Amino acid sequence: MSGTGRVGVLTGGGDCPGLNAVIRAVTRKAIEVHGKEIVGFRNGWRGPLEGLTMPLDLDAVENILDRGGTVLGSSRTNPYKEPEGVERIKRTLEENRVDALIAIGGEDTLGVAHGLAGEGIPVVGVPKTIDNDLDATDYTFGFDTAVHIATEAVDRLRTTAESHHRALVVEVMGRHAGWIALHSGLAGGANVILGPEQRFSVDWVCDWVTRRFERQYAPIIVVAEGAVPEGGAEVLQAGERDAFGHVRLGGVGTWLAEELAQRTGHESRAVVLGHTQRGGTPTAYDRVLATRFGLHAMDAVAEGDYGRMVALRGTDIVRVPLEEATAQLKTVPLHRYTEAQALFG
C-alpha cells in the first residue's frame, strides 16, 4: 500500500467515554488539514474483516464530541481467531482504497494492530481503556470519566451507609489493574481500597470495618472486580472466554459483603457499578485528551509513521512503538496502596 488518500478508523473492545471525540478529531484533521477521506469501519475488527463501513465526513462528526459510546460500534473480535483473518483485512482495505488504518482500543485491539503492522499493514494506534492499564502512556482517555462516576457513587452511598449503620462494599471495574479503585477510593474517602495487584486478607478488612463502627461511622470499601482474597480465586460472573481469552469477572463485592456481615455481625451491602462506569458523557479532561490523541494520530498517518501509538507523557503527546505499548499491562505499584492506608479507618 502506498499513499494515504483514504484512511480507515475503527474502535475495538469495550466502549469508553471519549471514543467519539477521537473519531471527530481524526475526521476533521484529515479533511480540513491533510485533504484526505475517512472511512469508518464498524464494530471493531469485525468491520475490516467483513467489509462493514460507514462514511465519515464533517457532517457525520458535527455533534458527537460529548456523546458516550462510539458511533462506529465495537466488538471483541479477534482477526487472528478468524479464518484467513489477516488476508481478509488486506482485501477489505484494498477494495475500499484505504491506505492506512487508525485503531482505537485497549490492550487487545492494539495487540492486533501490532500484529497487523508486522504483516505490512500501515496502522497507527490510539490508547483507549477506562482501566488506565496500557503501558507507555501516562493516562488513557475514559479513565477520568470512570473515576468521576465511581467517586460520585461513593459519595452518594456514604450517606445511606451512615443513615442505616451499614458497611457498604462498592465494586468497580479493574480486571488486572486497580487504578479506578485506587483513584475513586481516594477521592471518595473510602476506608479500605482493594485492587488486583495483591491478595487481601478478609480478617484485615474486618479489622478496619470494626474500627470504623467503633468510631460510630459506617465503613466504605472500594474493591476492583479482579481483587482476590488470600487462599481464594477470582470471582467469575461467567466462565466462558471471549475471543481474546478473557473470562467475565464480577461478584467479589457481593462475596466480600457477605463475609463481612458474618464475621463482624454488622449489616453489610454490596453495590456493583458495572457498565455505568463506561457510559454517558465524557468529562472535559477526557474530551480534551481524546481530541489531542486523534489529532496526533492523523498527523502520524500523514507522515507515514506507522506501527506506532500516540501516548501521553507528562503534558505532551508523543509516539511510541506499538510493541512497547502492548508489551505488558500497567498495574498499580503496591506502594500506592500503602500510601492510601494512612487514610483508612
Salt bridges, closest charged atoms under 4 A:
GLU32 OE2 - ARG28 NH2 3.96
GLU37 OE1 - ARG6 NE 3.39
GLU50 OE2 - ARG46 NH1 2.90
GLU82 OE2 - ARG46 NH2 3.53
ASP108 OD2 - HIS246 NE2 2.92
GLU152 OE2 - ARG156 NH2 3.12
ASP203 OD1 - ARG263 NH1 2.67
ASP207 OD2 - ARG211 NH2 2.81
GLU240 OE2 - ARG248 NH2 3.98
GLU259 OE1 - ARG263 NH2 3.10
GLU267 OE2 - ARG166 NE 3.07
GLU267 OE2 - ARG269 NH2 2.59
ASP299 OD2 - LYS29 NZ 2.85
ASP299 OD1 - HIS34 NE2 2.90
GLU303 OE1 - ARG319 NH1 2.87
ASP305 OD2 - ARG308 NE 3.58
ASP305 OD2 - ARG319 NH1 2.99
GLU324 OE2 - ARG313 NH2 3.24
GLU339 OE1 - ARG336 NE 3.81
